[in-house]
Amino acid sequence: MTSSRVYSTDKGRLCTGCGEAVTACRCASLSANKPLGDGKVRVMLDTKGRNGKAVTQVTGLAMTLADIETLAKTLKARCGSGGAVKNGVIEIQGDHRPVVMAFLQSKGFAAKQAGG
């Protein structure tokens, strides 16, 4: 195991990721531009832990978080439903798999339906 510096008398406390001072750390900006998904776009229906209510989930989008949130807003408006983005996964309230699949394929994503 390699050890990394955590303190410098010149800079003070150091970031373990990039080695810069904590106040000048560039790790957050690097991770904000990194794609979250693996590029295998899956559209599925989930009802677990939601008292039987259905939620359409879109996973695997190889986009930044800002781009995923923009796409989620467009999908929610297209479906006429609410939703959220959680850990890079778009969740849209209700069973909107056909609408989401058609929209994603029209935008050039190779989306596949997953689950039963």
KOLLUM-839145 format. One line per field, with one value per residue: z, x, y of N, C-alpha, C, O in turn; residue number from 1. Coordinates in nm, 4 decimals. Each point is the difference from the previous one (the first is absolute). Example, Ala and Ser with C-alpha at 12.3 -4.5 7.8 and 13.67 -1.06 7.14 Angstrom:
<vomis>
nzz = (0.7800|-0.1385) $
nxx = (1.3190|-0.1386) $
nyy = (-0.5690|0.1069) $
cazz = (0.0000|0.0060) $
caxx = (-0.0890|0.0820) $
cayy = (0.1190|0.1190) $
czz = (0.0000|0.0730) $
cxx = (0.0900|-0.0770) $
cyy = (0.1200|0.1090) $
ozz = (0.0665|0.0169) $
oxx = (0.1036|0.0509) $
oyy = (-0.0019|0.1108) $
nr = (1|2) $
</vomis>
This chain:
<vomis>
nzz = (0.0000|-0.1663|0.0463|0.1099|-0.1527|0.2136|-0.0061|-0.0190|0.0203|-0.1815|-0.0349|0.1210|0.0858|0.0321|-0.2061|0.0999|-0.0215|0.0875|0.2061|-0.0944|-0.0358|0.2208|0.0861|0.0021|0.1714|-0.0788|0.2118|0.1443|0.0007|0.1350|0.2210|0.0324|-0.0127|0.2153|-0.1869|-0.0172|-0.1837|-0.0084|0.0452|0.1962|-0.1991|0.2144|-0.1303|0.1873|0.0115|0.0891|0.0932|-0.0814|0.1577|-0.1436|0.1452|-0.0852|0.1307|-0.1667|-0.0345|-0.1120|-0.0393|0.0575|-0.0955|0.1498|0.1136|-0.2176|0.2011|-0.1006|0.1832|-0.0489|-0.0730|0.1623|0.1050|-0.1149|0.0119|0.1854|-0.0041|-0.1102|0.1073|0.1435|-0.0928|-0.0397|0.1848|-0.0036|-0.0016|0.1848|0.1293|-0.0572|0.1051|-0.0678|0.1033|-0.0478|0.1912|-0.2164|0.1343|-0.1083|0.0818|0.1137|-0.0638|0.0325|0.0866|-0.0005|0.1746|0.1947|0.0179|0.0192|0.2078|0.1561|-0.0236|0.1024|0.2145|-0.0704|0.1303|0.0763|-0.0437|0.2129|-0.1190|0.1795|0.0328|0.1952) $
nxx = (0.0844|-0.1256|0.2056|-0.1840|0.0925|0.0617|0.2240|-0.0956|0.2216|0.0511|-0.0143|0.1610|-0.1978|0.0817|-0.0081|-0.1638|-0.1695|-0.0543|-0.0766|-0.2006|0.0624|-0.0032|0.1525|0.1854|-0.1275|0.1457|0.0345|-0.0131|0.1782|0.1624|-0.0212|0.0650|0.2226|-0.0062|0.0766|-0.2178|-0.1052|-0.1383|-0.1768|0.0259|-0.0538|-0.0199|-0.1321|-0.0088|-0.0865|-0.0577|0.0195|0.1989|-0.1162|-0.1335|0.0490|0.1770|0.1023|-0.1426|0.1751|-0.0494|0.0799|0.1032|0.0361|0.1605|-0.1311|0.0403|-0.0985|0.0215|0.1200|0.1823|0.1772|0.1280|0.1406|0.1892|0.1673|0.1261|0.1531|0.1904|0.1620|0.1236|0.1613|0.1958|0.1267|0.1126|0.2239|-0.0862|0.1180|0.1201|0.1323|-0.0010|0.1352|-0.0772|-0.1176|-0.0239|-0.0654|-0.0892|-0.0769|0.0093|-0.2036|0.2161|-0.0450|-0.2185|-0.1172|-0.0020|-0.1303|-0.2229|-0.0734|-0.0196|-0.1838|-0.1780|0.0122|-0.1109|-0.1776|0.1977|-0.1839|0.0603|-0.1343|-0.0217|0.1075|-0.1090) $
nyy = (-0.1172|0.0810|0.0748|0.0610|0.1357|0.0241|-0.0257|0.2020|-0.0333|-0.1207|-0.2219|-0.0942|0.0578|-0.2086|0.0890|-0.1168|0.1449|0.1998|-0.0335|0.0241|0.2148|-0.0369|0.1413|-0.1260|-0.0675|-0.1532|-0.0587|0.1696|0.1363|-0.0751|0.0303|0.2122|0.0010|-0.0637|-0.0997|0.0561|0.0724|-0.1805|0.1291|-0.1057|0.0891|0.0624|-0.1283|0.1239|-0.2068|0.1976|-0.2044|-0.0606|-0.1091|-0.1131|-0.1632|-0.1089|0.1486|0.0462|-0.1382|0.1872|-0.2074|0.1911|-0.2011|0.0502|0.1386|-0.0375|0.0235|0.1998|0.0433|0.1189|-0.1184|-0.0894|0.1410|0.0347|-0.1496|0.0191|0.1625|-0.0430|-0.1132|0.1201|0.1253|-0.1000|-0.0271|0.1925|-0.0093|-0.0927|0.1376|-0.1831|0.1508|-0.2157|0.1450|0.2042|-0.0031|-0.0599|0.1678|-0.1775|0.1936|-0.1945|-0.0768|0.0540|-0.2020|-0.0505|0.0802|-0.1106|-0.1835|0.0249|0.0448|-0.1600|-0.1265|0.0934|-0.0638|-0.1832|0.0372|-0.0735|0.1221|-0.0429|-0.1384|0.1298|-0.1915|-0.0146) $
cazz = (0.0000|-0.0058|0.0849|-0.0646|0.0961|0.0399|0.0535|-0.0427|0.0743|-0.0926|-0.0454|0.1026|-0.0223|-0.1410|-0.0506|-0.0280|-0.1396|-0.0979|0.0624|0.0166|0.1256|0.0040|-0.0511|-0.1444|-0.0511|-0.1311|-0.0144|-0.0199|-0.1377|-0.0876|0.0103|-0.0540|-0.1447|-0.0304|-0.0236|0.1103|-0.0419|-0.0833|-0.1386|-0.0272|0.0504|0.0333|0.0478|0.0756|0.0922|0.1356|0.0988|0.1302|0.1020|-0.0320|0.0311|-0.1201|-0.1027|-0.1047|-0.0376|-0.1150|0.0255|-0.1131|0.0558|-0.0900|-0.0912|0.0068|-0.0061|0.1266|0.0834|-0.0520|-0.1205|0.0420|0.0571|-0.1114|-0.0671|0.0889|-0.0087|-0.1286|0.0083|0.0887|-0.0739|-0.1067|0.0602|0.0798|0.1319|0.0855|0.0074|0.0630|-0.0361|0.1208|-0.0278|-0.1431|-0.0533|-0.0171|0.0459|-0.0415|0.0676|-0.0876|-0.1008|-0.1245|-0.0759|-0.1460|-0.0344|0.0280|-0.0992|-0.1297|0.0059|0.0054|-0.1288|-0.0969|0.0286|-0.0371|0.1033|-0.0239|0.1233|0.0042|0.1121|0.0928|0.0932|-0.0554) $
caxx = (-0.0844|0.0777|-0.0529|-0.0027|0.0116|-0.1277|0.0230|0.1218|0.0159|-0.0253|-0.1381|-0.0941|-0.0600|0.0016|-0.0981|0.0645|-0.0237|0.0823|0.1237|-0.0035|-0.0586|-0.1439|-0.0707|0.0218|-0.0193|-0.0652|-0.0661|-0.1442|-0.0260|0.0301|-0.1059|-0.1246|0.0026|0.0170|-0.1278|-0.0396|-0.0400|0.0899|-0.0423|-0.1029|-0.1209|-0.1063|-0.1249|-0.0675|-0.1064|0.0335|-0.1058|0.0481|0.0197|-0.0792|-0.1389|-0.0686|-0.0028|0.0980|0.0946|0.0825|0.1386|0.0928|0.1340|0.1112|0.0268|0.1394|-0.0103|0.0294|-0.1183|-0.0776|-0.0689|-0.1036|-0.1097|-0.0683|-0.0763|-0.1097|-0.1019|-0.0674|-0.0806|-0.1143|-0.0960|-0.0533|-0.0917|-0.0998|0.0072|0.1099|0.1132|0.1225|0.1261|0.0648|0.1250|0.0170|-0.1116|-0.1209|-0.1218|-0.1211|-0.1136|-0.0952|0.0524|0.0139|0.1063|-0.0051|0.0263|0.1418|0.0780|-0.0120|0.0707|0.1442|0.0447|-0.0031|0.1164|0.1219|0.0468|-0.0321|-0.0687|-0.0626|-0.0905|0.0516|-0.1005|-0.1133) $
cayy = (0.1172|0.1236|0.1055|0.1306|0.1087|0.0575|0.1340|0.0668|0.1245|0.1107|0.0052|-0.0446|-0.1315|-0.0366|-0.0959|-0.1280|-0.0358|0.0731|0.0461|0.1451|0.0462|-0.0269|0.1178|0.0079|-0.1360|-0.0052|-0.1299|0.0167|0.0419|-0.1127|-0.1005|0.0540|-0.0174|-0.1411|-0.0673|-0.0860|-0.1337|-0.0785|0.0097|-0.1004|0.0649|-0.0948|0.0588|-0.1055|0.0360|-0.0405|0.0238|-0.0443|0.1018|0.1190|-0.0326|-0.0425|0.1042|-0.0272|0.1051|-0.0328|0.0374|0.0013|-0.0149|-0.0240|0.1105|0.0460|0.1457|0.0665|0.0168|0.1133|-0.0454|-0.0945|0.0780|0.0647|-0.1047|-0.0378|0.1048|-0.0190|-0.1221|0.0242|0.0819|-0.0839|-0.0977|0.0696|-0.0622|0.0440|-0.0906|0.0498|-0.0634|-0.0497|-0.0721|-0.0171|-0.0772|0.0806|-0.0660|0.0694|-0.0613|-0.0678|-0.0918|0.0750|-0.0656|0.0182|0.1399|0.0257|-0.0749|0.0665|0.1275|-0.0236|-0.0515|0.1102|0.0844|-0.0706|-0.0920|-0.1407|-0.0378|-0.1325|-0.0183|-0.0997|-0.0495|-0.0744) $
czz = (0.0000|0.0892|-0.0768|0.1080|0.0309|0.0561|-0.0526|0.0776|-0.0893|-0.0298|0.1072|-0.0327|-0.1502|-0.0321|-0.0326|-0.1455|-0.0959|0.0596|0.0183|0.1375|-0.0061|-0.0565|-0.1512|-0.0672|-0.1337|-0.0240|-0.0299|-0.1435|-0.0988|0.0037|-0.0546|-0.1503|-0.0425|-0.0243|0.1123|-0.0430|-0.0874|-0.1471|-0.0408|0.0617|0.0173|0.0539|0.0694|0.0905|0.1371|0.0923|0.1409|0.0946|-0.0229|0.0232|-0.1253|-0.1106|-0.0998|-0.0285|-0.1187|0.0258|-0.1280|0.0591|-0.1118|-0.0976|0.0196|-0.0214|0.1343|0.0767|-0.0500|-0.1244|0.0337|0.0576|-0.1086|-0.0753|0.0843|-0.0058|-0.1293|0.0035|0.0886|-0.0704|-0.1099|0.0532|0.0775|0.1420|0.0774|-0.0012|0.0645|-0.0614|0.1307|-0.0399|-0.1486|-0.0674|-0.0085|0.0451|-0.0391|0.0585|-0.1013|-0.0999|-0.1348|-0.0889|-0.1509|-0.0443|0.0169|-0.1028|-0.1355|-0.0018|-0.0032|-0.1333|-0.1073|0.0198|-0.0246|0.1067|-0.0367|0.1272|-0.0148|0.1211|0.0863|0.0954|-0.0726|-0.0673) $
cxx = (0.0892|-0.0648|0.0029|0.0061|-0.1387|0.0157|0.1326|0.0105|-0.0257|-0.1498|-0.1025|-0.0509|-0.0119|-0.1105|0.0718|-0.0185|0.0970|0.1310|0.0083|-0.0562|-0.1513|-0.0788|0.0139|-0.0173|-0.0751|-0.0718|-0.1491|-0.0313|0.0313|-0.1104|-0.1327|-0.0071|0.0129|-0.1361|-0.0309|-0.0256|0.1036|-0.0387|-0.1027|-0.1304|-0.1097|-0.1199|-0.0768|-0.1077|0.0354|-0.1154|0.0458|0.0227|-0.0795|-0.1487|-0.0812|-0.0073|0.1140|0.0850|0.0805|0.1405|0.0816|0.1406|0.1028|0.0309|0.1433|0.0021|0.0424|-0.1303|-0.0878|-0.0784|-0.1128|-0.1190|-0.0789|-0.0873|-0.1192|-0.1127|-0.0799|-0.0907|-0.1223|-0.1064|-0.0662|-0.1035|-0.1124|-0.0053|0.1171|0.1120|0.1193|0.1201|0.0674|0.1193|0.0179|-0.1087|-0.1215|-0.1185|-0.1186|-0.1183|-0.0975|0.0698|-0.0001|0.1078|-0.0104|0.0345|0.1486|0.0882|-0.0029|0.0777|0.1510|0.0526|-0.0033|0.1182|0.1324|0.0576|-0.0414|-0.0627|-0.0641|-0.0903|0.0530|-0.1109|-0.1146|-0.0950) $
cyy = (0.1239|0.1036|0.1314|0.1070|0.0544|0.1404|0.0525|0.1305|0.1207|0.0160|-0.0349|-0.1399|-0.0278|-0.1001|-0.1298|-0.0425|0.0662|0.0527|0.1496|0.0349|-0.0206|0.1175|0.0139|-0.1364|0.0034|-0.1324|0.0149|0.0405|-0.1117|-0.1040|0.0514|-0.0198|-0.1456|-0.0641|-0.0987|-0.1433|-0.0685|0.0004|-0.1032|0.0495|-0.1050|0.0769|-0.1121|0.0570|-0.0538|0.0329|-0.0347|0.1170|0.1268|-0.0230|-0.0322|0.1030|-0.0252|0.1234|-0.0510|0.0518|-0.0083|-0.0014|-0.0113|0.1121|0.0491|0.1513|0.0574|0.0196|0.1140|-0.0401|-0.0967|0.0754|0.0728|-0.1010|-0.0433|0.1025|-0.0147|-0.1228|0.0183|0.0824|-0.0819|-0.0994|0.0672|-0.0524|0.0573|-0.1011|0.0660|-0.0686|-0.0387|-0.0850|-0.0293|-0.0818|0.0915|-0.0835|0.0864|-0.0737|-0.0580|-0.0902|0.0709|-0.0617|0.0211|0.1424|0.0315|-0.0701|0.0707|0.1309|-0.0206|-0.0518|0.1082|0.0958|-0.0715|-0.0921|-0.1427|-0.0556|-0.1369|-0.0065|-0.1149|-0.0418|-0.0667|0.0837) $
ozz = (0.0784|0.0135|-0.0825|0.1141|-0.0889|0.0254|-0.0120|0.0216|0.0504|0.0046|-0.0151|-0.0536|-0.0757|0.0838|-0.0607|-0.0485|-0.0799|-0.0754|0.0528|0.0715|-0.1075|-0.0633|-0.0626|-0.1085|-0.0160|-0.1116|-0.0812|-0.0581|-0.1043|-0.1038|-0.0378|-0.0550|-0.1194|0.0790|0.0529|0.0703|-0.0310|-0.0813|-0.1101|0.1182|-0.0945|0.0823|-0.0606|0.0303|0.0131|-0.0065|0.0953|-0.0367|0.0579|-0.0598|-0.0100|-0.1076|0.0393|0.0048|0.0056|0.0289|-0.0785|0.0687|-0.1149|-0.0946|0.1108|-0.1027|0.1005|-0.0564|0.0032|-0.0157|-0.0629|-0.0263|0.0109|-0.0356|-0.0536|-0.0004|0.0004|-0.0492|-0.0323|0.0157|-0.0251|-0.0654|0.0330|0.0574|-0.0562|-0.0619|0.0522|-0.0736|0.0843|-0.0652|-0.0368|-0.1183|0.0979|-0.0454|0.0349|-0.0151|-0.0934|-0.0104|-0.0692|-0.0769|-0.0621|-0.1001|-0.0854|-0.0496|-0.0636|-0.0990|-0.0753|-0.0427|-0.0915|-0.0938|0.0233|-0.0192|-0.0507|0.0712|-0.1053|0.1034|-0.0515|0.0222|-0.1213|-0.0513) $
oxx = (0.0943|-0.1222|0.0884|-0.0409|-0.0846|-0.0989|0.0976|-0.1002|-0.0349|-0.0530|-0.1181|0.0736|-0.0432|-0.0397|0.1070|0.0734|0.0647|0.0898|0.0996|-0.0514|-0.0592|-0.1038|-0.0830|0.0537|-0.0979|-0.0455|-0.0538|-0.0971|-0.0647|-0.0347|-0.0851|-0.1098|0.0081|-0.0920|0.0897|0.0398|0.1052|0.0689|-0.0544|-0.0265|-0.0342|0.0140|-0.0267|-0.0021|0.0416|-0.0559|-0.0764|0.0641|0.0303|-0.0832|-0.1165|-0.0520|0.1123|-0.0480|0.0559|0.0190|-0.0159|0.0396|-0.0343|0.0759|0.0383|0.0470|0.0067|-0.1087|-0.1226|-0.1154|-0.1058|-0.1147|-0.1219|-0.1138|-0.1077|-0.1176|-0.1223|-0.1128|-0.1079|-0.1193|-0.1196|-0.1008|-0.0992|-0.1076|0.0871|-0.0113|-0.0080|-0.0134|0.0275|-0.0163|0.0439|0.0117|-0.0374|-0.0169|-0.0061|-0.0113|-0.0431|0.1227|-0.1017|0.0647|0.1010|0.0691|0.0602|0.0966|0.1041|0.0661|0.0701|0.1086|0.0824|0.0413|0.1062|0.1084|-0.1100|0.0614|-0.0537|0.0262|0.0313|-0.0952|0.0055|-0.1003) $
oyy = (0.0106|0.0058|0.0230|-0.0214|0.0103|0.0686|-0.0741|0.0681|0.1067|0.1110|0.0312|-0.0829|0.0869|-0.0810|0.0028|-0.0862|-0.0676|0.0375|0.0495|-0.0860|0.0093|-0.0194|0.0659|-0.0226|0.0730|-0.0251|-0.0753|-0.0483|-0.0094|-0.0566|-0.0805|-0.0086|-0.0287|0.0212|-0.0656|-0.0928|0.0560|-0.0616|0.0081|-0.0223|-0.0712|0.0904|-0.1037|0.1193|-0.1151|0.1095|0.0149|0.0985|0.1043|0.0684|0.0386|-0.0295|-0.0318|0.1133|-0.1096|0.1182|-0.0935|0.0941|-0.0280|-0.0215|0.0374|0.0490|-0.0709|-0.0127|-0.0110|0.0397|0.0032|-0.0362|0.0129|0.0304|-0.0265|-0.0364|0.0145|0.0042|-0.0496|-0.0262|0.0147|-0.0270|-0.0650|-0.0166|0.0664|-0.1058|0.1112|-0.0978|0.0854|-0.1031|-0.1090|-0.0318|0.0646|-0.1132|0.1179|-0.1216|0.0678|-0.0006|0.0030|0.0711|0.0330|0.0191|0.0650|0.0580|0.0166|0.0316|0.0675|0.0392|-0.0004|0.0683|0.0577|-0.0551|-0.0221|-0.0795|-0.0344|0.0614|-0.1074|0.0748|-0.0199|-0.0495) $
nr = (1|2|3|4|5|6|7|8|9|10|11|12|13|14|15|16|17|18|19|20|21|22|23|24|25|26|27|28|29|30|31|32|33|34|35|36|37|38|39|40|41|42|43|44|45|46|47|48|49|50|51|52|53|54|55|56|57|58|59|60|61|62|63|64|65|66|67|68|69|70|71|72|73|74|75|76|77|78|79|80|81|82|83|84|85|86|87|88|89|90|91|92|93|94|95|96|97|98|99|100|101|102|103|104|105|106|107|108|109|110|111|112|113|114|115|116) $
</vomis>
